[in-house]
Amino acid sequence: MDIRTWSRMAIVAFALAIFGVQQASAQTNASWSGAPWRAGVSLYVYLPSIDGNLAFPTRGGSGSVIVDTGDVFDSLNGAFMGNLEVHNGQWGVFTDFLYVNVSGDRSGTRDFSIGGFDVPGGVTGDFDLRVKGSAWTIVGEYRAYSSPELTLDFLAGARLLNVKPRLDWSLQGNVGSLPPISRGGNIEIEANNWDGIVGVKGRYELGGARGWYLPFYGDIGGGESKLTYQVAAGVGYAFGWGDIALLYRYIGYEMKSGQPVEDLKLSGPMVGATFRW
């Protein structure tokens, strides 16, 4: 099933789900019309680990240097995320922005490959890798269910991934069988992918512990990427001015064949505050 068919089915399923919940909850949520506008801004510190495979084409087209980032990264230079949510009654807009900057270096490693060539057994490599990236999500949301204990929103929208990896490398050992252009150099690649997504988000109030709640979020989609998905869940506490929450967030990408970023995964804890008005 190609991504266009998948996207159409997802949109139809989303529309049917909204219609069904509207009918089921019509009596308990008779009218949200005239509801006041509400907004919330969240600021988080995110501490992700990054794993994936990057293919850096060597100049001259003689293959590509493929690096598994899980073996290289050892320094998180910066990571930040924030989101904004505005809604009126059951309808709203949610946008989220994530930025990460990671780097690392390895000396004498064999955890790499050169596409199209067999790397001799005695060859090792020195690598200096830096990746800057961001993910921007924007969705429309529909309040499918609302009660004192649980709120549930359906989401539909898009996410933009921008990734800029830069690699400096040099090979040592018996490199005679490799083309000179593959033995060392530096190069920067970039991926910009727009993907359609659908998902859900909400929170469950812990009735036995006043103020405590469980936030959750999940989405899935595709487009310029073969597949993208995201989940986040944790625990929070509500104050009069807003919330403080601790969550674990996981973002995954599987790219289509031939893209320089073959796959990418970010996962880790984040803690932050939400201000509401």
Secondary structure as GFF3:
##gff-version 3
##sequence-region A 1 277
A	DSSP	alpha_helix	3	24	.	.	.	ID=ss1
A	DSSP	beta_strand	37	46	.	.	.	ID=ss2
A	DSSP	beta_strand	49	57	.	.	.	ID=ss3
A	DSSP	beta_strand	64	68	.	.	.	ID=ss4
A	DSSP	three_ten_helix	69	71	.	.	.	ID=ss5
A	DSSP	beta_strand	75	88	.	.	.	ID=ss6
A	DSSP	beta_strand	91	109	.	.	.	ID=ss7
A	DSSP	beta_strand	112	114	.	.	.	ID=ss8
A	DSSP	beta_strand	124	146	.	.	.	ID=ss9
A	DSSP	beta_strand	150	172	.	.	.	ID=ss10
A	DSSP	three_ten_helix	180	182	.	.	.	ID=ss11
A	DSSP	beta_strand	184	188	.	.	.	ID=ss12
A	DSSP	beta_strand	191	205	.	.	.	ID=ss13
A	DSSP	beta_strand	212	223	.	.	.	ID=ss14
A	DSSP	beta_strand	227	238	.	.	.	ID=ss15
A	DSSP	beta_strand	242	254	.	.	.	ID=ss16
A	DSSP	beta_strand	261	276	.	.	.	ID=ss17
###
